[in-house]
Amino acid sequence: MQQRELDSTGLHFKAIGLGAMPLSISGRPDEKQAFEVIEAFIAGGGDFIDTANVYCLDDDDIGHNERLIHQALSQIGAGANVMVATKGGLRRPGGAWTVDGDPGWLRESCERSLQALRTDCIGLYQLHAVDPKVDFRRSLDALIKLQEDGKIRHIGLSNVSAAQLESALGLTLIASVQNRCNLFDKRDFHNGLIDFCQARQITYIPYSPVGGHNGHTRLSREPLLLQLAAKYEATPHRIALAWLLHKGHHILPIPGASKAASIRDSLQATSLALSAEDIAALDRLPDR
């Protein structure tokens, strides 16, 4: 079973995590189905779940995904063996997505996440996005203080550039970077961020690793993906995840799922060995 280490912390996880966002935003499944997704993930050996306080419908629903995950893990009896990574730094006014990196909001968000997850320390807490209206250092200082207070164990960043990551590393250790990355969005390969993370032993967590809804549709129509799916007796979705896993041992994709069958398929990517020739062909697929 392929595994990934979080930075150099000694914490190891199955190489495919679960992006839990689809279980709580608009169009979300009912609670029974959501629990089935999490249960299937755990049964398949999964032990890293990514969430955020804003994976919900709007500001009145803040923490929905975190509460759901806690309830599901408690029901399964697996909470102690699973890393639940969460984030702060956004708001959901009227269902919109807005950035708020104010230190006061980050502390409040973290405190509310601790309550939703029913824990006294969050294993990995990530700044959801850099707020252009707030000095980046002030946002980071808030996370550093939360870490000093024992509220969070490791600090991660999401939706950041290489320059922002370098700036952050001048202030504190960064365990992970979570950015959008997939076969049709290779920006972080082109700009060197993924290589930089590898050199600094920072875990790179690709979100939307199969391209989100539009990317999933494109996968099912892309001739090369269909050809490789037939060759390896796998779904195009699984091929796309296996490609990411082959690009570095520091890469931990977090595919979303709203059906148990979907996450079961994703987990099988860890046992799919693509040839060097096929990886190169996938590398050449045009972005966007």
C-alpha positions as CSV (number, residue, x, y, z in Angstrom):
1,M,0.0,0.0,0.0
2,Q,1.5,3.4,-1.0
3,Q,1.9,5.8,1.8
4,R,2.8,9.5,2.3
5,E,4.5,11.2,5.1
6,L,3.3,14.6,6.3
7,D,6.3,16.7,5.8
8,S,9.0,15.1,8.0
9,T,6.7,14.7,11.0
10,G,6.8,10.9,11.1
11,L,3.0,10.8,10.4
12,H,2.2,8.4,7.5
13,F,-1.0,8.2,5.6
14,K,-2.5,6.2,2.7
15,A,-1.5,7.9,-0.5
16,I,-5.1,8.9,-1.4
17,G,-7.0,11.1,1.0
18,L,-10.7,12.1,1.0
19,G,-11.7,15.6,0.0
20,A,-14.9,15.9,2.0
21,M,-16.3,19.2,0.6
22,P,-18.9,17.6,-1.7
23,L,-20.6,16.1,1.4
24,S,-21.6,19.5,2.7
25,I,-22.0,22.1,-0.1
26,S,-25.0,22.8,-2.3
27,G,-26.3,19.6,-3.8
28,R,-24.9,17.6,-0.9
29,P,-26.1,14.0,-0.3
30,D,-28.2,13.1,2.7
31,E,-26.5,12.2,6.0
32,K,-26.8,8.5,5.4
33,Q,-25.1,8.6,2.0
34,A,-22.4,11.0,3.4
35,F,-21.7,8.5,6.2
36,E,-21.5,5.7,3.7
37,V,-18.8,7.6,1.8
38,I,-16.7,8.1,4.9
39,E,-17.2,4.5,6.0
40,A,-16.1,3.2,2.5
41,F,-13.0,5.4,2.7
42,I,-12.1,4.1,6.2
43,A,-12.8,0.5,5.1
44,G,-10.5,0.9,2.2
45,G,-7.6,1.9,4.4
46,G,-8.0,5.7,4.1
47,D,-6.8,7.7,7.0
48,F,-6.5,11.4,5.9
49,I,-9.6,13.5,5.5
50,D,-9.5,17.1,4.3
51,T,-12.2,19.5,5.4
52,A,-12.8,23.2,6.2
53,N,-15.1,25.2,8.4
54,V,-16.7,26.8,5.2
55,Y,-17.6,23.5,3.6
56,C,-21.3,24.3,4.2
57,L,-24.2,26.2,2.6
58,D,-23.6,29.6,4.1
59,D,-22.4,31.5,7.2
60,D,-25.3,30.0,9.2
61,D,-24.1,26.5,8.4
62,I,-20.4,27.0,9.2
63,G,-18.8,23.8,10.5
64,H,-21.3,21.4,8.8
65,N,-18.6,19.3,7.2
66,E,-16.5,19.1,10.3
67,R,-19.4,18.1,12.5
68,L,-20.5,15.5,9.9
69,I,-17.0,14.0,9.8
70,H,-16.8,13.8,13.6
71,Q,-20.2,12.1,13.8
72,A,-19.3,9.6,11.1
73,L,-15.9,8.7,12.5
74,S,-17.5,8.4,16.0
75,Q,-20.2,6.1,14.6
76,I,-17.5,4.0,12.9
77,G,-15.2,4.1,15.9
78,A,-12.2,5.2,13.8
79,G,-11.6,8.7,15.0
80,A,-8.3,8.0,16.8
81,N,-6.7,6.6,13.6
82,V,-7.7,9.3,11.2
83,M,-6.1,12.7,10.5
84,V,-8.8,15.3,9.9
85,A,-7.1,18.4,8.4
86,T,-9.1,21.5,8.4
87,K,-8.8,25.2,7.3
88,G,-9.7,28.7,8.2
89,G,-9.6,32.0,6.4
90,L,-12.8,32.1,4.4
91,R,-16.4,33.1,5.0
92,R,-19.7,32.1,3.3
93,P,-22.0,35.2,3.3
94,G,-25.2,34.3,1.5
95,G,-23.5,31.2,0.1
96,A,-20.6,33.2,-1.6
97,W,-17.0,32.4,-1.0
98,T,-15.0,35.3,0.4
99,V,-11.5,35.5,1.9
100,D,-10.9,36.7,5.4
101,G,-7.4,36.3,6.8
102,D,-7.9,38.7,9.8
103,P,-6.1,37.2,12.8
104,G,-9.3,37.5,15.0
105,W,-11.4,35.6,12.5
106,L,-8.7,32.9,12.1
107,R,-8.6,32.4,15.9
108,E,-12.4,32.3,16.1
109,S,-12.5,29.9,13.2
110,C,-10.0,27.6,14.8
111,E,-11.8,27.6,18.1
112,R,-15.1,26.8,16.4
113,S,-13.4,24.0,14.4
114,L,-12.0,22.5,17.6
115,Q,-15.6,22.4,18.9
116,A,-17.0,20.9,15.7
117,L,-14.4,18.2,15.6
118,R,-14.7,17.6,19.4
119,T,-10.9,17.8,19.9
120,D,-8.5,19.9,21.8
121,C,-5.8,20.0,19.1
122,I,-6.1,20.0,15.3
123,G,-3.4,17.9,13.6
124,L,-3.1,20.0,10.5
125,Y,-4.6,23.5,10.3
126,Q,-4.4,25.3,6.9
127,L,-4.7,28.9,5.9
128,H,-7.4,28.5,3.3
129,A,-6.3,31.4,1.1
130,V,-4.1,34.5,1.4
131,D,-6.1,37.6,2.0
132,P,-4.8,40.5,-0.2
133,K,-6.4,42.9,2.3
134,V,-4.4,41.6,5.3
135,D,-0.7,41.5,5.7
136,F,0.3,37.8,5.1
137,R,2.6,37.9,8.1
138,R,-0.3,38.8,10.4
139,S,-2.4,35.9,9.2
140,L,0.6,33.5,9.7
141,D,1.4,35.0,13.1
142,A,-2.2,34.1,14.1
143,L,-1.6,30.4,13.1
144,I,1.8,30.4,14.9
145,K,0.2,31.7,18.1
146,L,-2.5,29.0,17.8
147,Q,0.3,26.4,17.5
148,E,2.1,27.8,20.5
149,D,-1.2,27.6,22.4
150,G,-1.4,23.9,21.6
151,K,-4.6,24.4,19.5
152,I,-3.0,23.1,16.3
153,R,0.0,20.7,15.7
154,H,1.1,21.5,12.2
155,I,0.5,24.5,9.9
156,G,-0.4,24.2,6.2
157,L,-1.1,26.7,3.4
158,S,-3.7,26.5,0.6
159,N,-4.0,28.4,-2.6
160,V,-0.5,29.9,-2.4
161,S,2.3,30.8,-4.8
162,A,5.9,29.8,-4.5
163,A,6.8,33.3,-3.4
164,Q,4.2,33.2,-0.6
165,L,5.4,29.8,0.5
166,E,9.0,31.0,0.6
167,S,7.9,34.0,2.6
168,A,6.0,31.8,5.1
169,L,9.0,29.5,5.5
170,G,11.0,32.5,6.8
171,L,8.6,32.7,9.7
172,T,7.7,29.1,10.6
173,L,7.7,25.4,9.4
174,I,5.1,24.6,6.8
175,A,4.0,21.0,6.7
176,S,1.8,21.1,3.6
177,V,0.7,23.1,0.6
178,Q,-2.8,22.4,-0.8
179,N,-3.4,23.8,-4.3
180,R,-5.6,22.9,-7.3
181,C,-3.7,20.4,-9.5
182,N,-4.7,17.8,-12.0
183,L,-4.0,16.5,-15.6
184,F,-5.7,19.6,-17.0
185,D,-4.2,22.1,-14.6
186,K,-0.5,21.6,-14.3
187,R,0.4,25.1,-13.2
188,D,2.3,24.0,-10.1
189,F,4.4,21.6,-12.2
190,H,5.2,24.3,-14.7
191,N,6.1,27.0,-12.1
192,G,8.3,24.7,-10.0
193,L,6.2,24.8,-6.8
194,I,5.8,21.0,-6.7
195,D,9.5,20.5,-7.1
196,F,10.2,23.2,-4.4
197,C,7.9,21.4,-2.0
198,Q,9.7,18.1,-2.6
199,A,13.1,19.8,-2.0
200,R,11.9,21.2,1.3
201,Q,10.1,18.0,2.4
202,I,6.7,19.7,2.3
203,T,3.7,17.6,1.5
204,Y,1.9,18.7,-1.7
205,I,-1.9,18.1,-1.5
206,P,-3.6,18.5,-4.9
207,Y,-7.3,19.3,-4.6
208,S,-9.7,18.7,-7.5
209,P,-7.1,16.0,-8.6
210,V,-9.4,14.8,-11.3
211,G,-10.5,18.3,-12.3
212,G,-13.7,18.8,-10.4
213,H,-17.0,18.3,-12.1
214,N,-15.9,19.7,-15.5
215,G,-12.6,17.8,-15.4
216,H,-14.4,14.6,-14.5
217,T,-16.5,15.0,-17.7
218,R,-13.5,15.7,-19.8
219,L,-11.7,12.6,-18.4
220,S,-14.5,10.4,-19.6
221,R,-14.2,11.9,-23.1
222,E,-10.4,12.2,-23.5
223,P,-9.2,9.6,-26.0
224,L,-5.9,9.0,-24.3
225,L,-7.6,8.4,-20.9
226,L,-10.1,6.0,-22.5
227,Q,-7.2,4.1,-24.2
228,L,-5.3,3.8,-20.9
229,A,-8.4,2.9,-19.0
230,A,-8.9,0.0,-21.3
231,K,-5.2,-1.0,-21.2
232,Y,-5.1,-1.0,-17.4
233,E,-8.7,-2.2,-16.8
234,A,-9.3,0.9,-14.7
235,T,-11.5,4.0,-14.9
236,P,-10.1,7.3,-16.4
237,H,-10.6,8.8,-12.9
238,R,-8.3,6.2,-11.4
239,I,-5.7,6.8,-14.2
240,A,-5.7,10.5,-13.5
241,L,-5.0,9.9,-9.8
242,A,-2.3,7.3,-10.5
243,W,-0.6,9.8,-12.7
244,L,-0.4,12.3,-9.8
245,L,0.9,9.6,-7.4
246,H,3.7,8.8,-9.9
247,K,4.8,12.4,-9.9
248,G,6.3,12.4,-6.4
249,H,6.3,10.6,-3.1
250,H,5.4,13.9,-1.4
251,I,2.1,14.2,-3.3
252,L,-1.1,13.3,-1.5
253,P,-4.2,13.7,-3.7
254,I,-7.6,14.3,-2.0
255,P,-10.4,13.4,-4.5
256,G,-13.8,14.4,-3.5
257,A,-16.7,12.0,-3.4
258,S,-20.4,12.1,-2.8
259,K,-20.9,8.3,-3.4
260,A,-19.2,5.4,-1.8
261,A,-18.4,3.8,-5.2
262,S,-16.4,6.9,-6.2
263,I,-14.0,6.9,-3.2
264,R,-13.6,3.1,-3.5
265,D,-12.4,3.6,-7.1
266,S,-10.1,6.4,-6.1
267,L,-8.4,4.3,-3.4
268,Q,-7.5,1.7,-6.0
269,A,-5.2,4.2,-7.7
270,T,-2.6,3.4,-5.1
271,S,-2.1,0.0,-6.6
272,L,-2.0,1.1,-10.3
273,A,1.5,1.2,-11.8
274,L,1.6,3.2,-15.0
275,S,4.5,2.7,-17.4
276,A,7.0,5.6,-18.0
277,E,5.8,5.9,-21.5
278,D,2.2,6.3,-20.5
279,I,3.1,8.8,-17.8
280,A,5.0,10.8,-20.4
281,A,1.9,10.7,-22.7
282,L,-0.2,12.0,-19.9
283,D,2.3,14.8,-19.2
284,R,1.8,16.0,-22.8
285,L,-2.0,16.4,-22.4
286,P,-2.8,20.1,-22.9
287,D,-3.8,22.1,-19.8
288,R,-7.2,23.8,-19.4
